[in-house]
Amino acid sequence: MRRLAGLALLFLTACAPLTPPPPPQAAPSAAVGDAVLRGRALVEARCSTCHAVGATGDSPLSAAPPFRTLSRRYPVADLQEAFAEGISTGHPQMPQIQLEADQVRDLIAYLESIQSVDQRP
């Protein structure tokens, strides 16, 4: 019996794949961090007069939603097309905004980085 178990173990070991284990998860790349920084600079320059653009704080214009809460209304990644085509709204305070593809990627990276886990309105 012991010999049979030894043979079975030898067989299973011989049949095991020889591929190495997958590498450990890498930390986010510097490119992602750079995109977040560029996105932050973009929203600070273009949006912060009305919206709270950081991870905390109130919007200067009370009707303007804080950017950290956008994911409560939409998946943030779904906003890419709207930013690329040009966002226009029905109220006069919000200017039409159209961004280049690289700016949209940076903006989405930043918005995703600040989304609040606090789900209160």
C-alpha positions in Angstrom: 0.0 0.0 0.0 2.8 2.4 0.9 4.5 1.6 -2.4 1.3 2.3 -4.3 0.9 5.7 -2.5 4.6 6.5 -3.3 4.0 5.7 -7.0 0.9 7.8 -7.1 2.7 10.7 -5.6 5.6 10.3 -8.0 3.1 10.2 -10.9 1.3 13.4 -9.8 4.6 15.2 -9.3 5.8 14.3 -12.7 2.6 15.5 -14.3 2.5 18.8 -12.5 3.0 21.8 -14.8 6.5 23.3 -14.7 5.2 26.9 -15.1 6.4 29.2 -12.4 3.8 30.8 -10.1 2.4 34.1 -11.2 4.4 37.2 -10.1 3.0 39.1 -7.1 0.7 42.0 -7.9 2.7 45.1 -8.8 2.0 48.4 -7.2 0.3 51.0 -9.5 2.6 52.2 -12.1 4.1 55.7 -12.0 2.1 56.4 -15.2 -1.1 56.0 -13.3 0.1 58.2 -10.5 1.2 60.8 -13.1 -2.3 60.7 -14.7 -3.9 61.3 -11.3 -1.7 64.3 -10.7 -2.4 65.7 -14.1 -6.2 65.1 -13.6 -6.0 66.9 -10.3 -4.3 69.9 -11.8 -7.0 69.9 -14.6 -9.9 69.9 -12.2 -8.3 72.5 -9.9 -7.8 74.8 -12.8 -11.2 74.3 -14.6 -13.7 73.1 -12.0 -12.8 74.2 -8.5 -14.6 77.5 -8.6 -17.9 75.6 -8.4 -17.1 72.0 -7.4 -15.3 70.5 -4.4 -12.6 68.7 -6.4 -10.7 67.1 -3.5 -11.4 64.2 -1.2 -13.0 66.5 1.4 -14.7 69.9 1.6 -17.8 71.5 0.3 -18.4 72.8 -3.2 -18.1 76.6 -3.5 -21.4 76.5 -5.4 -23.9 74.6 -3.3 -25.7 73.1 -6.3 -22.5 71.7 -7.8 -21.9 68.2 -6.6 -18.5 67.4 -5.0 -16.5 65.3 -7.4 -15.8 62.7 -4.8 -19.5 61.8 -4.9 -19.9 61.3 -8.6 -19.9 57.5 -8.4 -23.1 57.7 -6.4 -24.8 58.8 -9.6 -22.8 57.2 -12.4 -19.9 54.8 -12.9 -17.1 57.3 -13.2 -15.5 55.4 -16.1 -18.8 55.9 -18.0 -18.2 59.7 -18.0 -15.3 59.3 -20.5 -17.5 59.7 -23.5 -19.3 62.7 -22.1 -16.1 64.5 -21.4 -14.7 63.6 -24.8 -17.8 64.8 -26.6 -18.3 67.9 -24.5 -20.4 68.1 -21.4 -23.2 70.7 -21.6 -25.9 71.1 -19.0 -29.2 72.9 -18.8 -28.0 75.5 -16.3 -26.0 78.6 -17.3 -23.4 78.4 -14.6 -21.9 75.3 -16.1 -19.8 76.0 -19.1 -19.5 73.5 -21.9 -16.4 71.5 -21.4 -14.6 69.4 -24.1 -11.3 67.6 -23.4 -8.7 65.9 -25.4 -8.4 62.1 -25.1 -5.3 62.3 -22.8 -7.0 64.9 -20.6 -10.1 62.6 -20.3 -7.9 59.7 -19.2 -6.2 61.9 -16.6 -9.5 63.3 -15.4 -11.1 59.8 -15.0 -8.0 58.6 -13.2 -8.2 61.5 -10.8 -12.0 61.1 -10.2 -11.6 57.4 -9.6 -8.9 58.1 -7.0 -11.1 60.4 -4.9 -14.4 58.6 -4.9 -15.8 58.6 -1.4 -16.7 55.3 0.4 -19.1 57.4 2.5 -22.5 56.8 0.8 -24.4 59.5 2.6 -25.8 62.3 0.3 
